[in-house]
Amino acid sequence: KRNAKKTFNPNKLPSTTAVYARFGIALKASSWNMVKCPFHDDKHASLSINGTHGGYICHACGAKGNLIGFYMQMTNSDFKTAITALGACDDN
């Protein structure tokens, strides 16, 4: 299928811990984790990441979003590229 249409399938997303681990961030709890923010020069942990759903917010620089948004920001990619890289799509 050369030009197969890709459809987002959230059930195929890797686990929250697996996605953040790709960037060297180890989550210890399924609730909120405080880590150093990769989006600015962070001296103290200011980034809150939810270990269950992957949402994040930095209390210093204001970066925030969901699991896919984090991947997009870290890799400077768009949504289609991100879901493909994360294996979260079906080919139709």
MINU-526884 format. One line per field, with one value per residue (C-alpha): residue number from 1; residue in three letters; chain; x negated, y, z. Coordinates in nm, 3 decimals. Example, Ala and Ser with C-alpha at 12.3 -4.5 7.8 and 13.67 -1.06 7.14 Angstrom:
BEGIN
i = c(1	2)
aa = c(ALA	SER)
ch = c(A	A)
u = c(-1.230	-1.367)
v = c(-0.450	-0.106)
w = c(0.780	0.714)
end
This chain:
BEGIN
i = c(1	2	3	4	5	6	7	8	9	10	11	12	13	14	15	16	17	18	19	20	21	22	23	24	25	26	27	28	29	30	31	32	33	34	35	36	37	38	39	40	41	42	43	44	45	46	47	48	49	50	51	52	53	54	55	56	57	58	59	60	61	62	63	64	65	66	67	68	69	70	71	72	73	74	75	76	77	78	79	80	81	82	83	84	85	86	87	88	89	90	91	92)
aa = c(LYS	ARG	ASN	ALA	LYS	LYS	THR	PHE	ASN	PRO	ASN	LYS	LEU	PRO	SER	THR	THR	ALA	VAL	TYR	ALA	ARG	PHE	GLY	ILE	ALA	LEU	LYS	ALA	SER	SER	TRP	ASN	MET	VAL	LYS	CYS	PRO	PHE	HIS	ASP	ASP	LYS	HIS	ALA	SER	LEU	SER	ILE	ASN	GLY	THR	HIS	GLY	GLY	TYR	ILE	CYS	HIS	ALA	CYS	GLY	ALA	LYS	GLY	ASN	LEU	ILE	GLY	PHE	TYR	MET	GLN	MET	THR	ASN	SER	ASP	PHE	LYS	THR	ALA	ILE	THR	ALA	LEU	GLY	ALA	CYS	ASP	ASP	ASN)
ch = c(A	A	A	A	A	A	A	A	A	A	A	A	A	A	A	A	A	A	A	A	A	A	A	A	A	A	A	A	A	A	A	A	A	A	A	A	A	A	A	A	A	A	A	A	A	A	A	A	A	A	A	A	A	A	A	A	A	A	A	A	A	A	A	A	A	A	A	A	A	A	A	A	A	A	A	A	A	A	A	A	A	A	A	A	A	A	A	A	A	A	A	A)
u = c(0.000	-0.203	0.024	0.212	0.406	0.297	0.562	0.473	0.530	0.476	0.480	0.148	-0.033	-0.330	-0.302	-0.355	-0.672	-0.811	-0.762	-0.924	-1.205	-1.302	-1.415	-1.587	-1.299	-1.219	-0.871	-0.841	-0.471	-0.143	-0.039	-0.229	-0.610	-0.838	-1.141	-1.376	-1.216	-1.394	-1.250	-1.459	-1.772	-1.617	-1.815	-1.535	-1.254	-0.974	-0.804	-0.505	-0.427	-0.127	-0.242	0.104	0.211	-0.118	-0.002	-0.272	-0.307	-0.617	-0.564	-0.862	-0.844	-0.475	-0.524	-0.223	-0.041	0.032	-0.187	-0.188	-0.246	-0.552	-0.691	-0.619	-0.794	-1.097	-1.142	-1.022	-0.772	-0.410	-0.121	-0.129	-0.503	-0.468	-0.190	-0.374	-0.700	-0.514	-0.340	0.003	0.173	0.358	0.301	0.623)
v = c(0.000	0.287	0.574	0.401	0.637	0.626	0.636	0.723	0.432	0.535	0.168	0.122	0.397	0.272	0.305	0.645	0.524	0.385	0.714	0.929	0.673	0.734	1.078	0.967	1.050	0.774	0.790	0.635	0.671	0.639	0.972	1.299	1.290	1.594	1.597	1.850	2.011	1.936	2.248	2.501	2.515	2.364	2.364	2.208	1.972	2.191	1.957	1.758	1.443	1.222	0.861	0.732	0.944	1.117	1.476	1.725	2.085	2.286	2.526	2.737	2.775	2.692	2.400	2.169	1.904	1.536	1.234	1.280	1.654	1.582	1.351	1.611	1.886	1.670	1.554	1.872	1.665	1.701	1.483	1.243	1.185	1.137	0.879	0.689	0.689	0.579	0.299	0.438	0.416	0.171	0.158	0.168)
w = c(0.000	-0.125	-0.023	0.256	0.477	0.839	1.109	1.468	1.704	2.069	2.175	1.997	2.188	2.389	2.765	2.922	3.094	2.766	2.578	2.848	2.890	2.525	2.641	2.961	3.194	3.443	3.593	3.936	4.007	3.821	3.969	3.922	3.895	3.926	3.694	3.536	3.231	2.902	2.737	2.931	3.147	3.459	3.783	3.991	3.899	3.765	3.517	3.642	3.441	3.504	3.494	3.400	3.103	3.018	3.048	3.148	3.264	3.349	3.635	3.522	3.141	3.090	2.849	2.869	2.673	2.640	2.570	2.192	2.234	2.447	2.179	1.910	2.105	2.187	1.828	1.656	1.457	1.349	1.466	1.170	1.206	1.583	1.572	1.300	1.499	1.812	1.621	1.707	1.371	1.150	0.776	0.579)
end
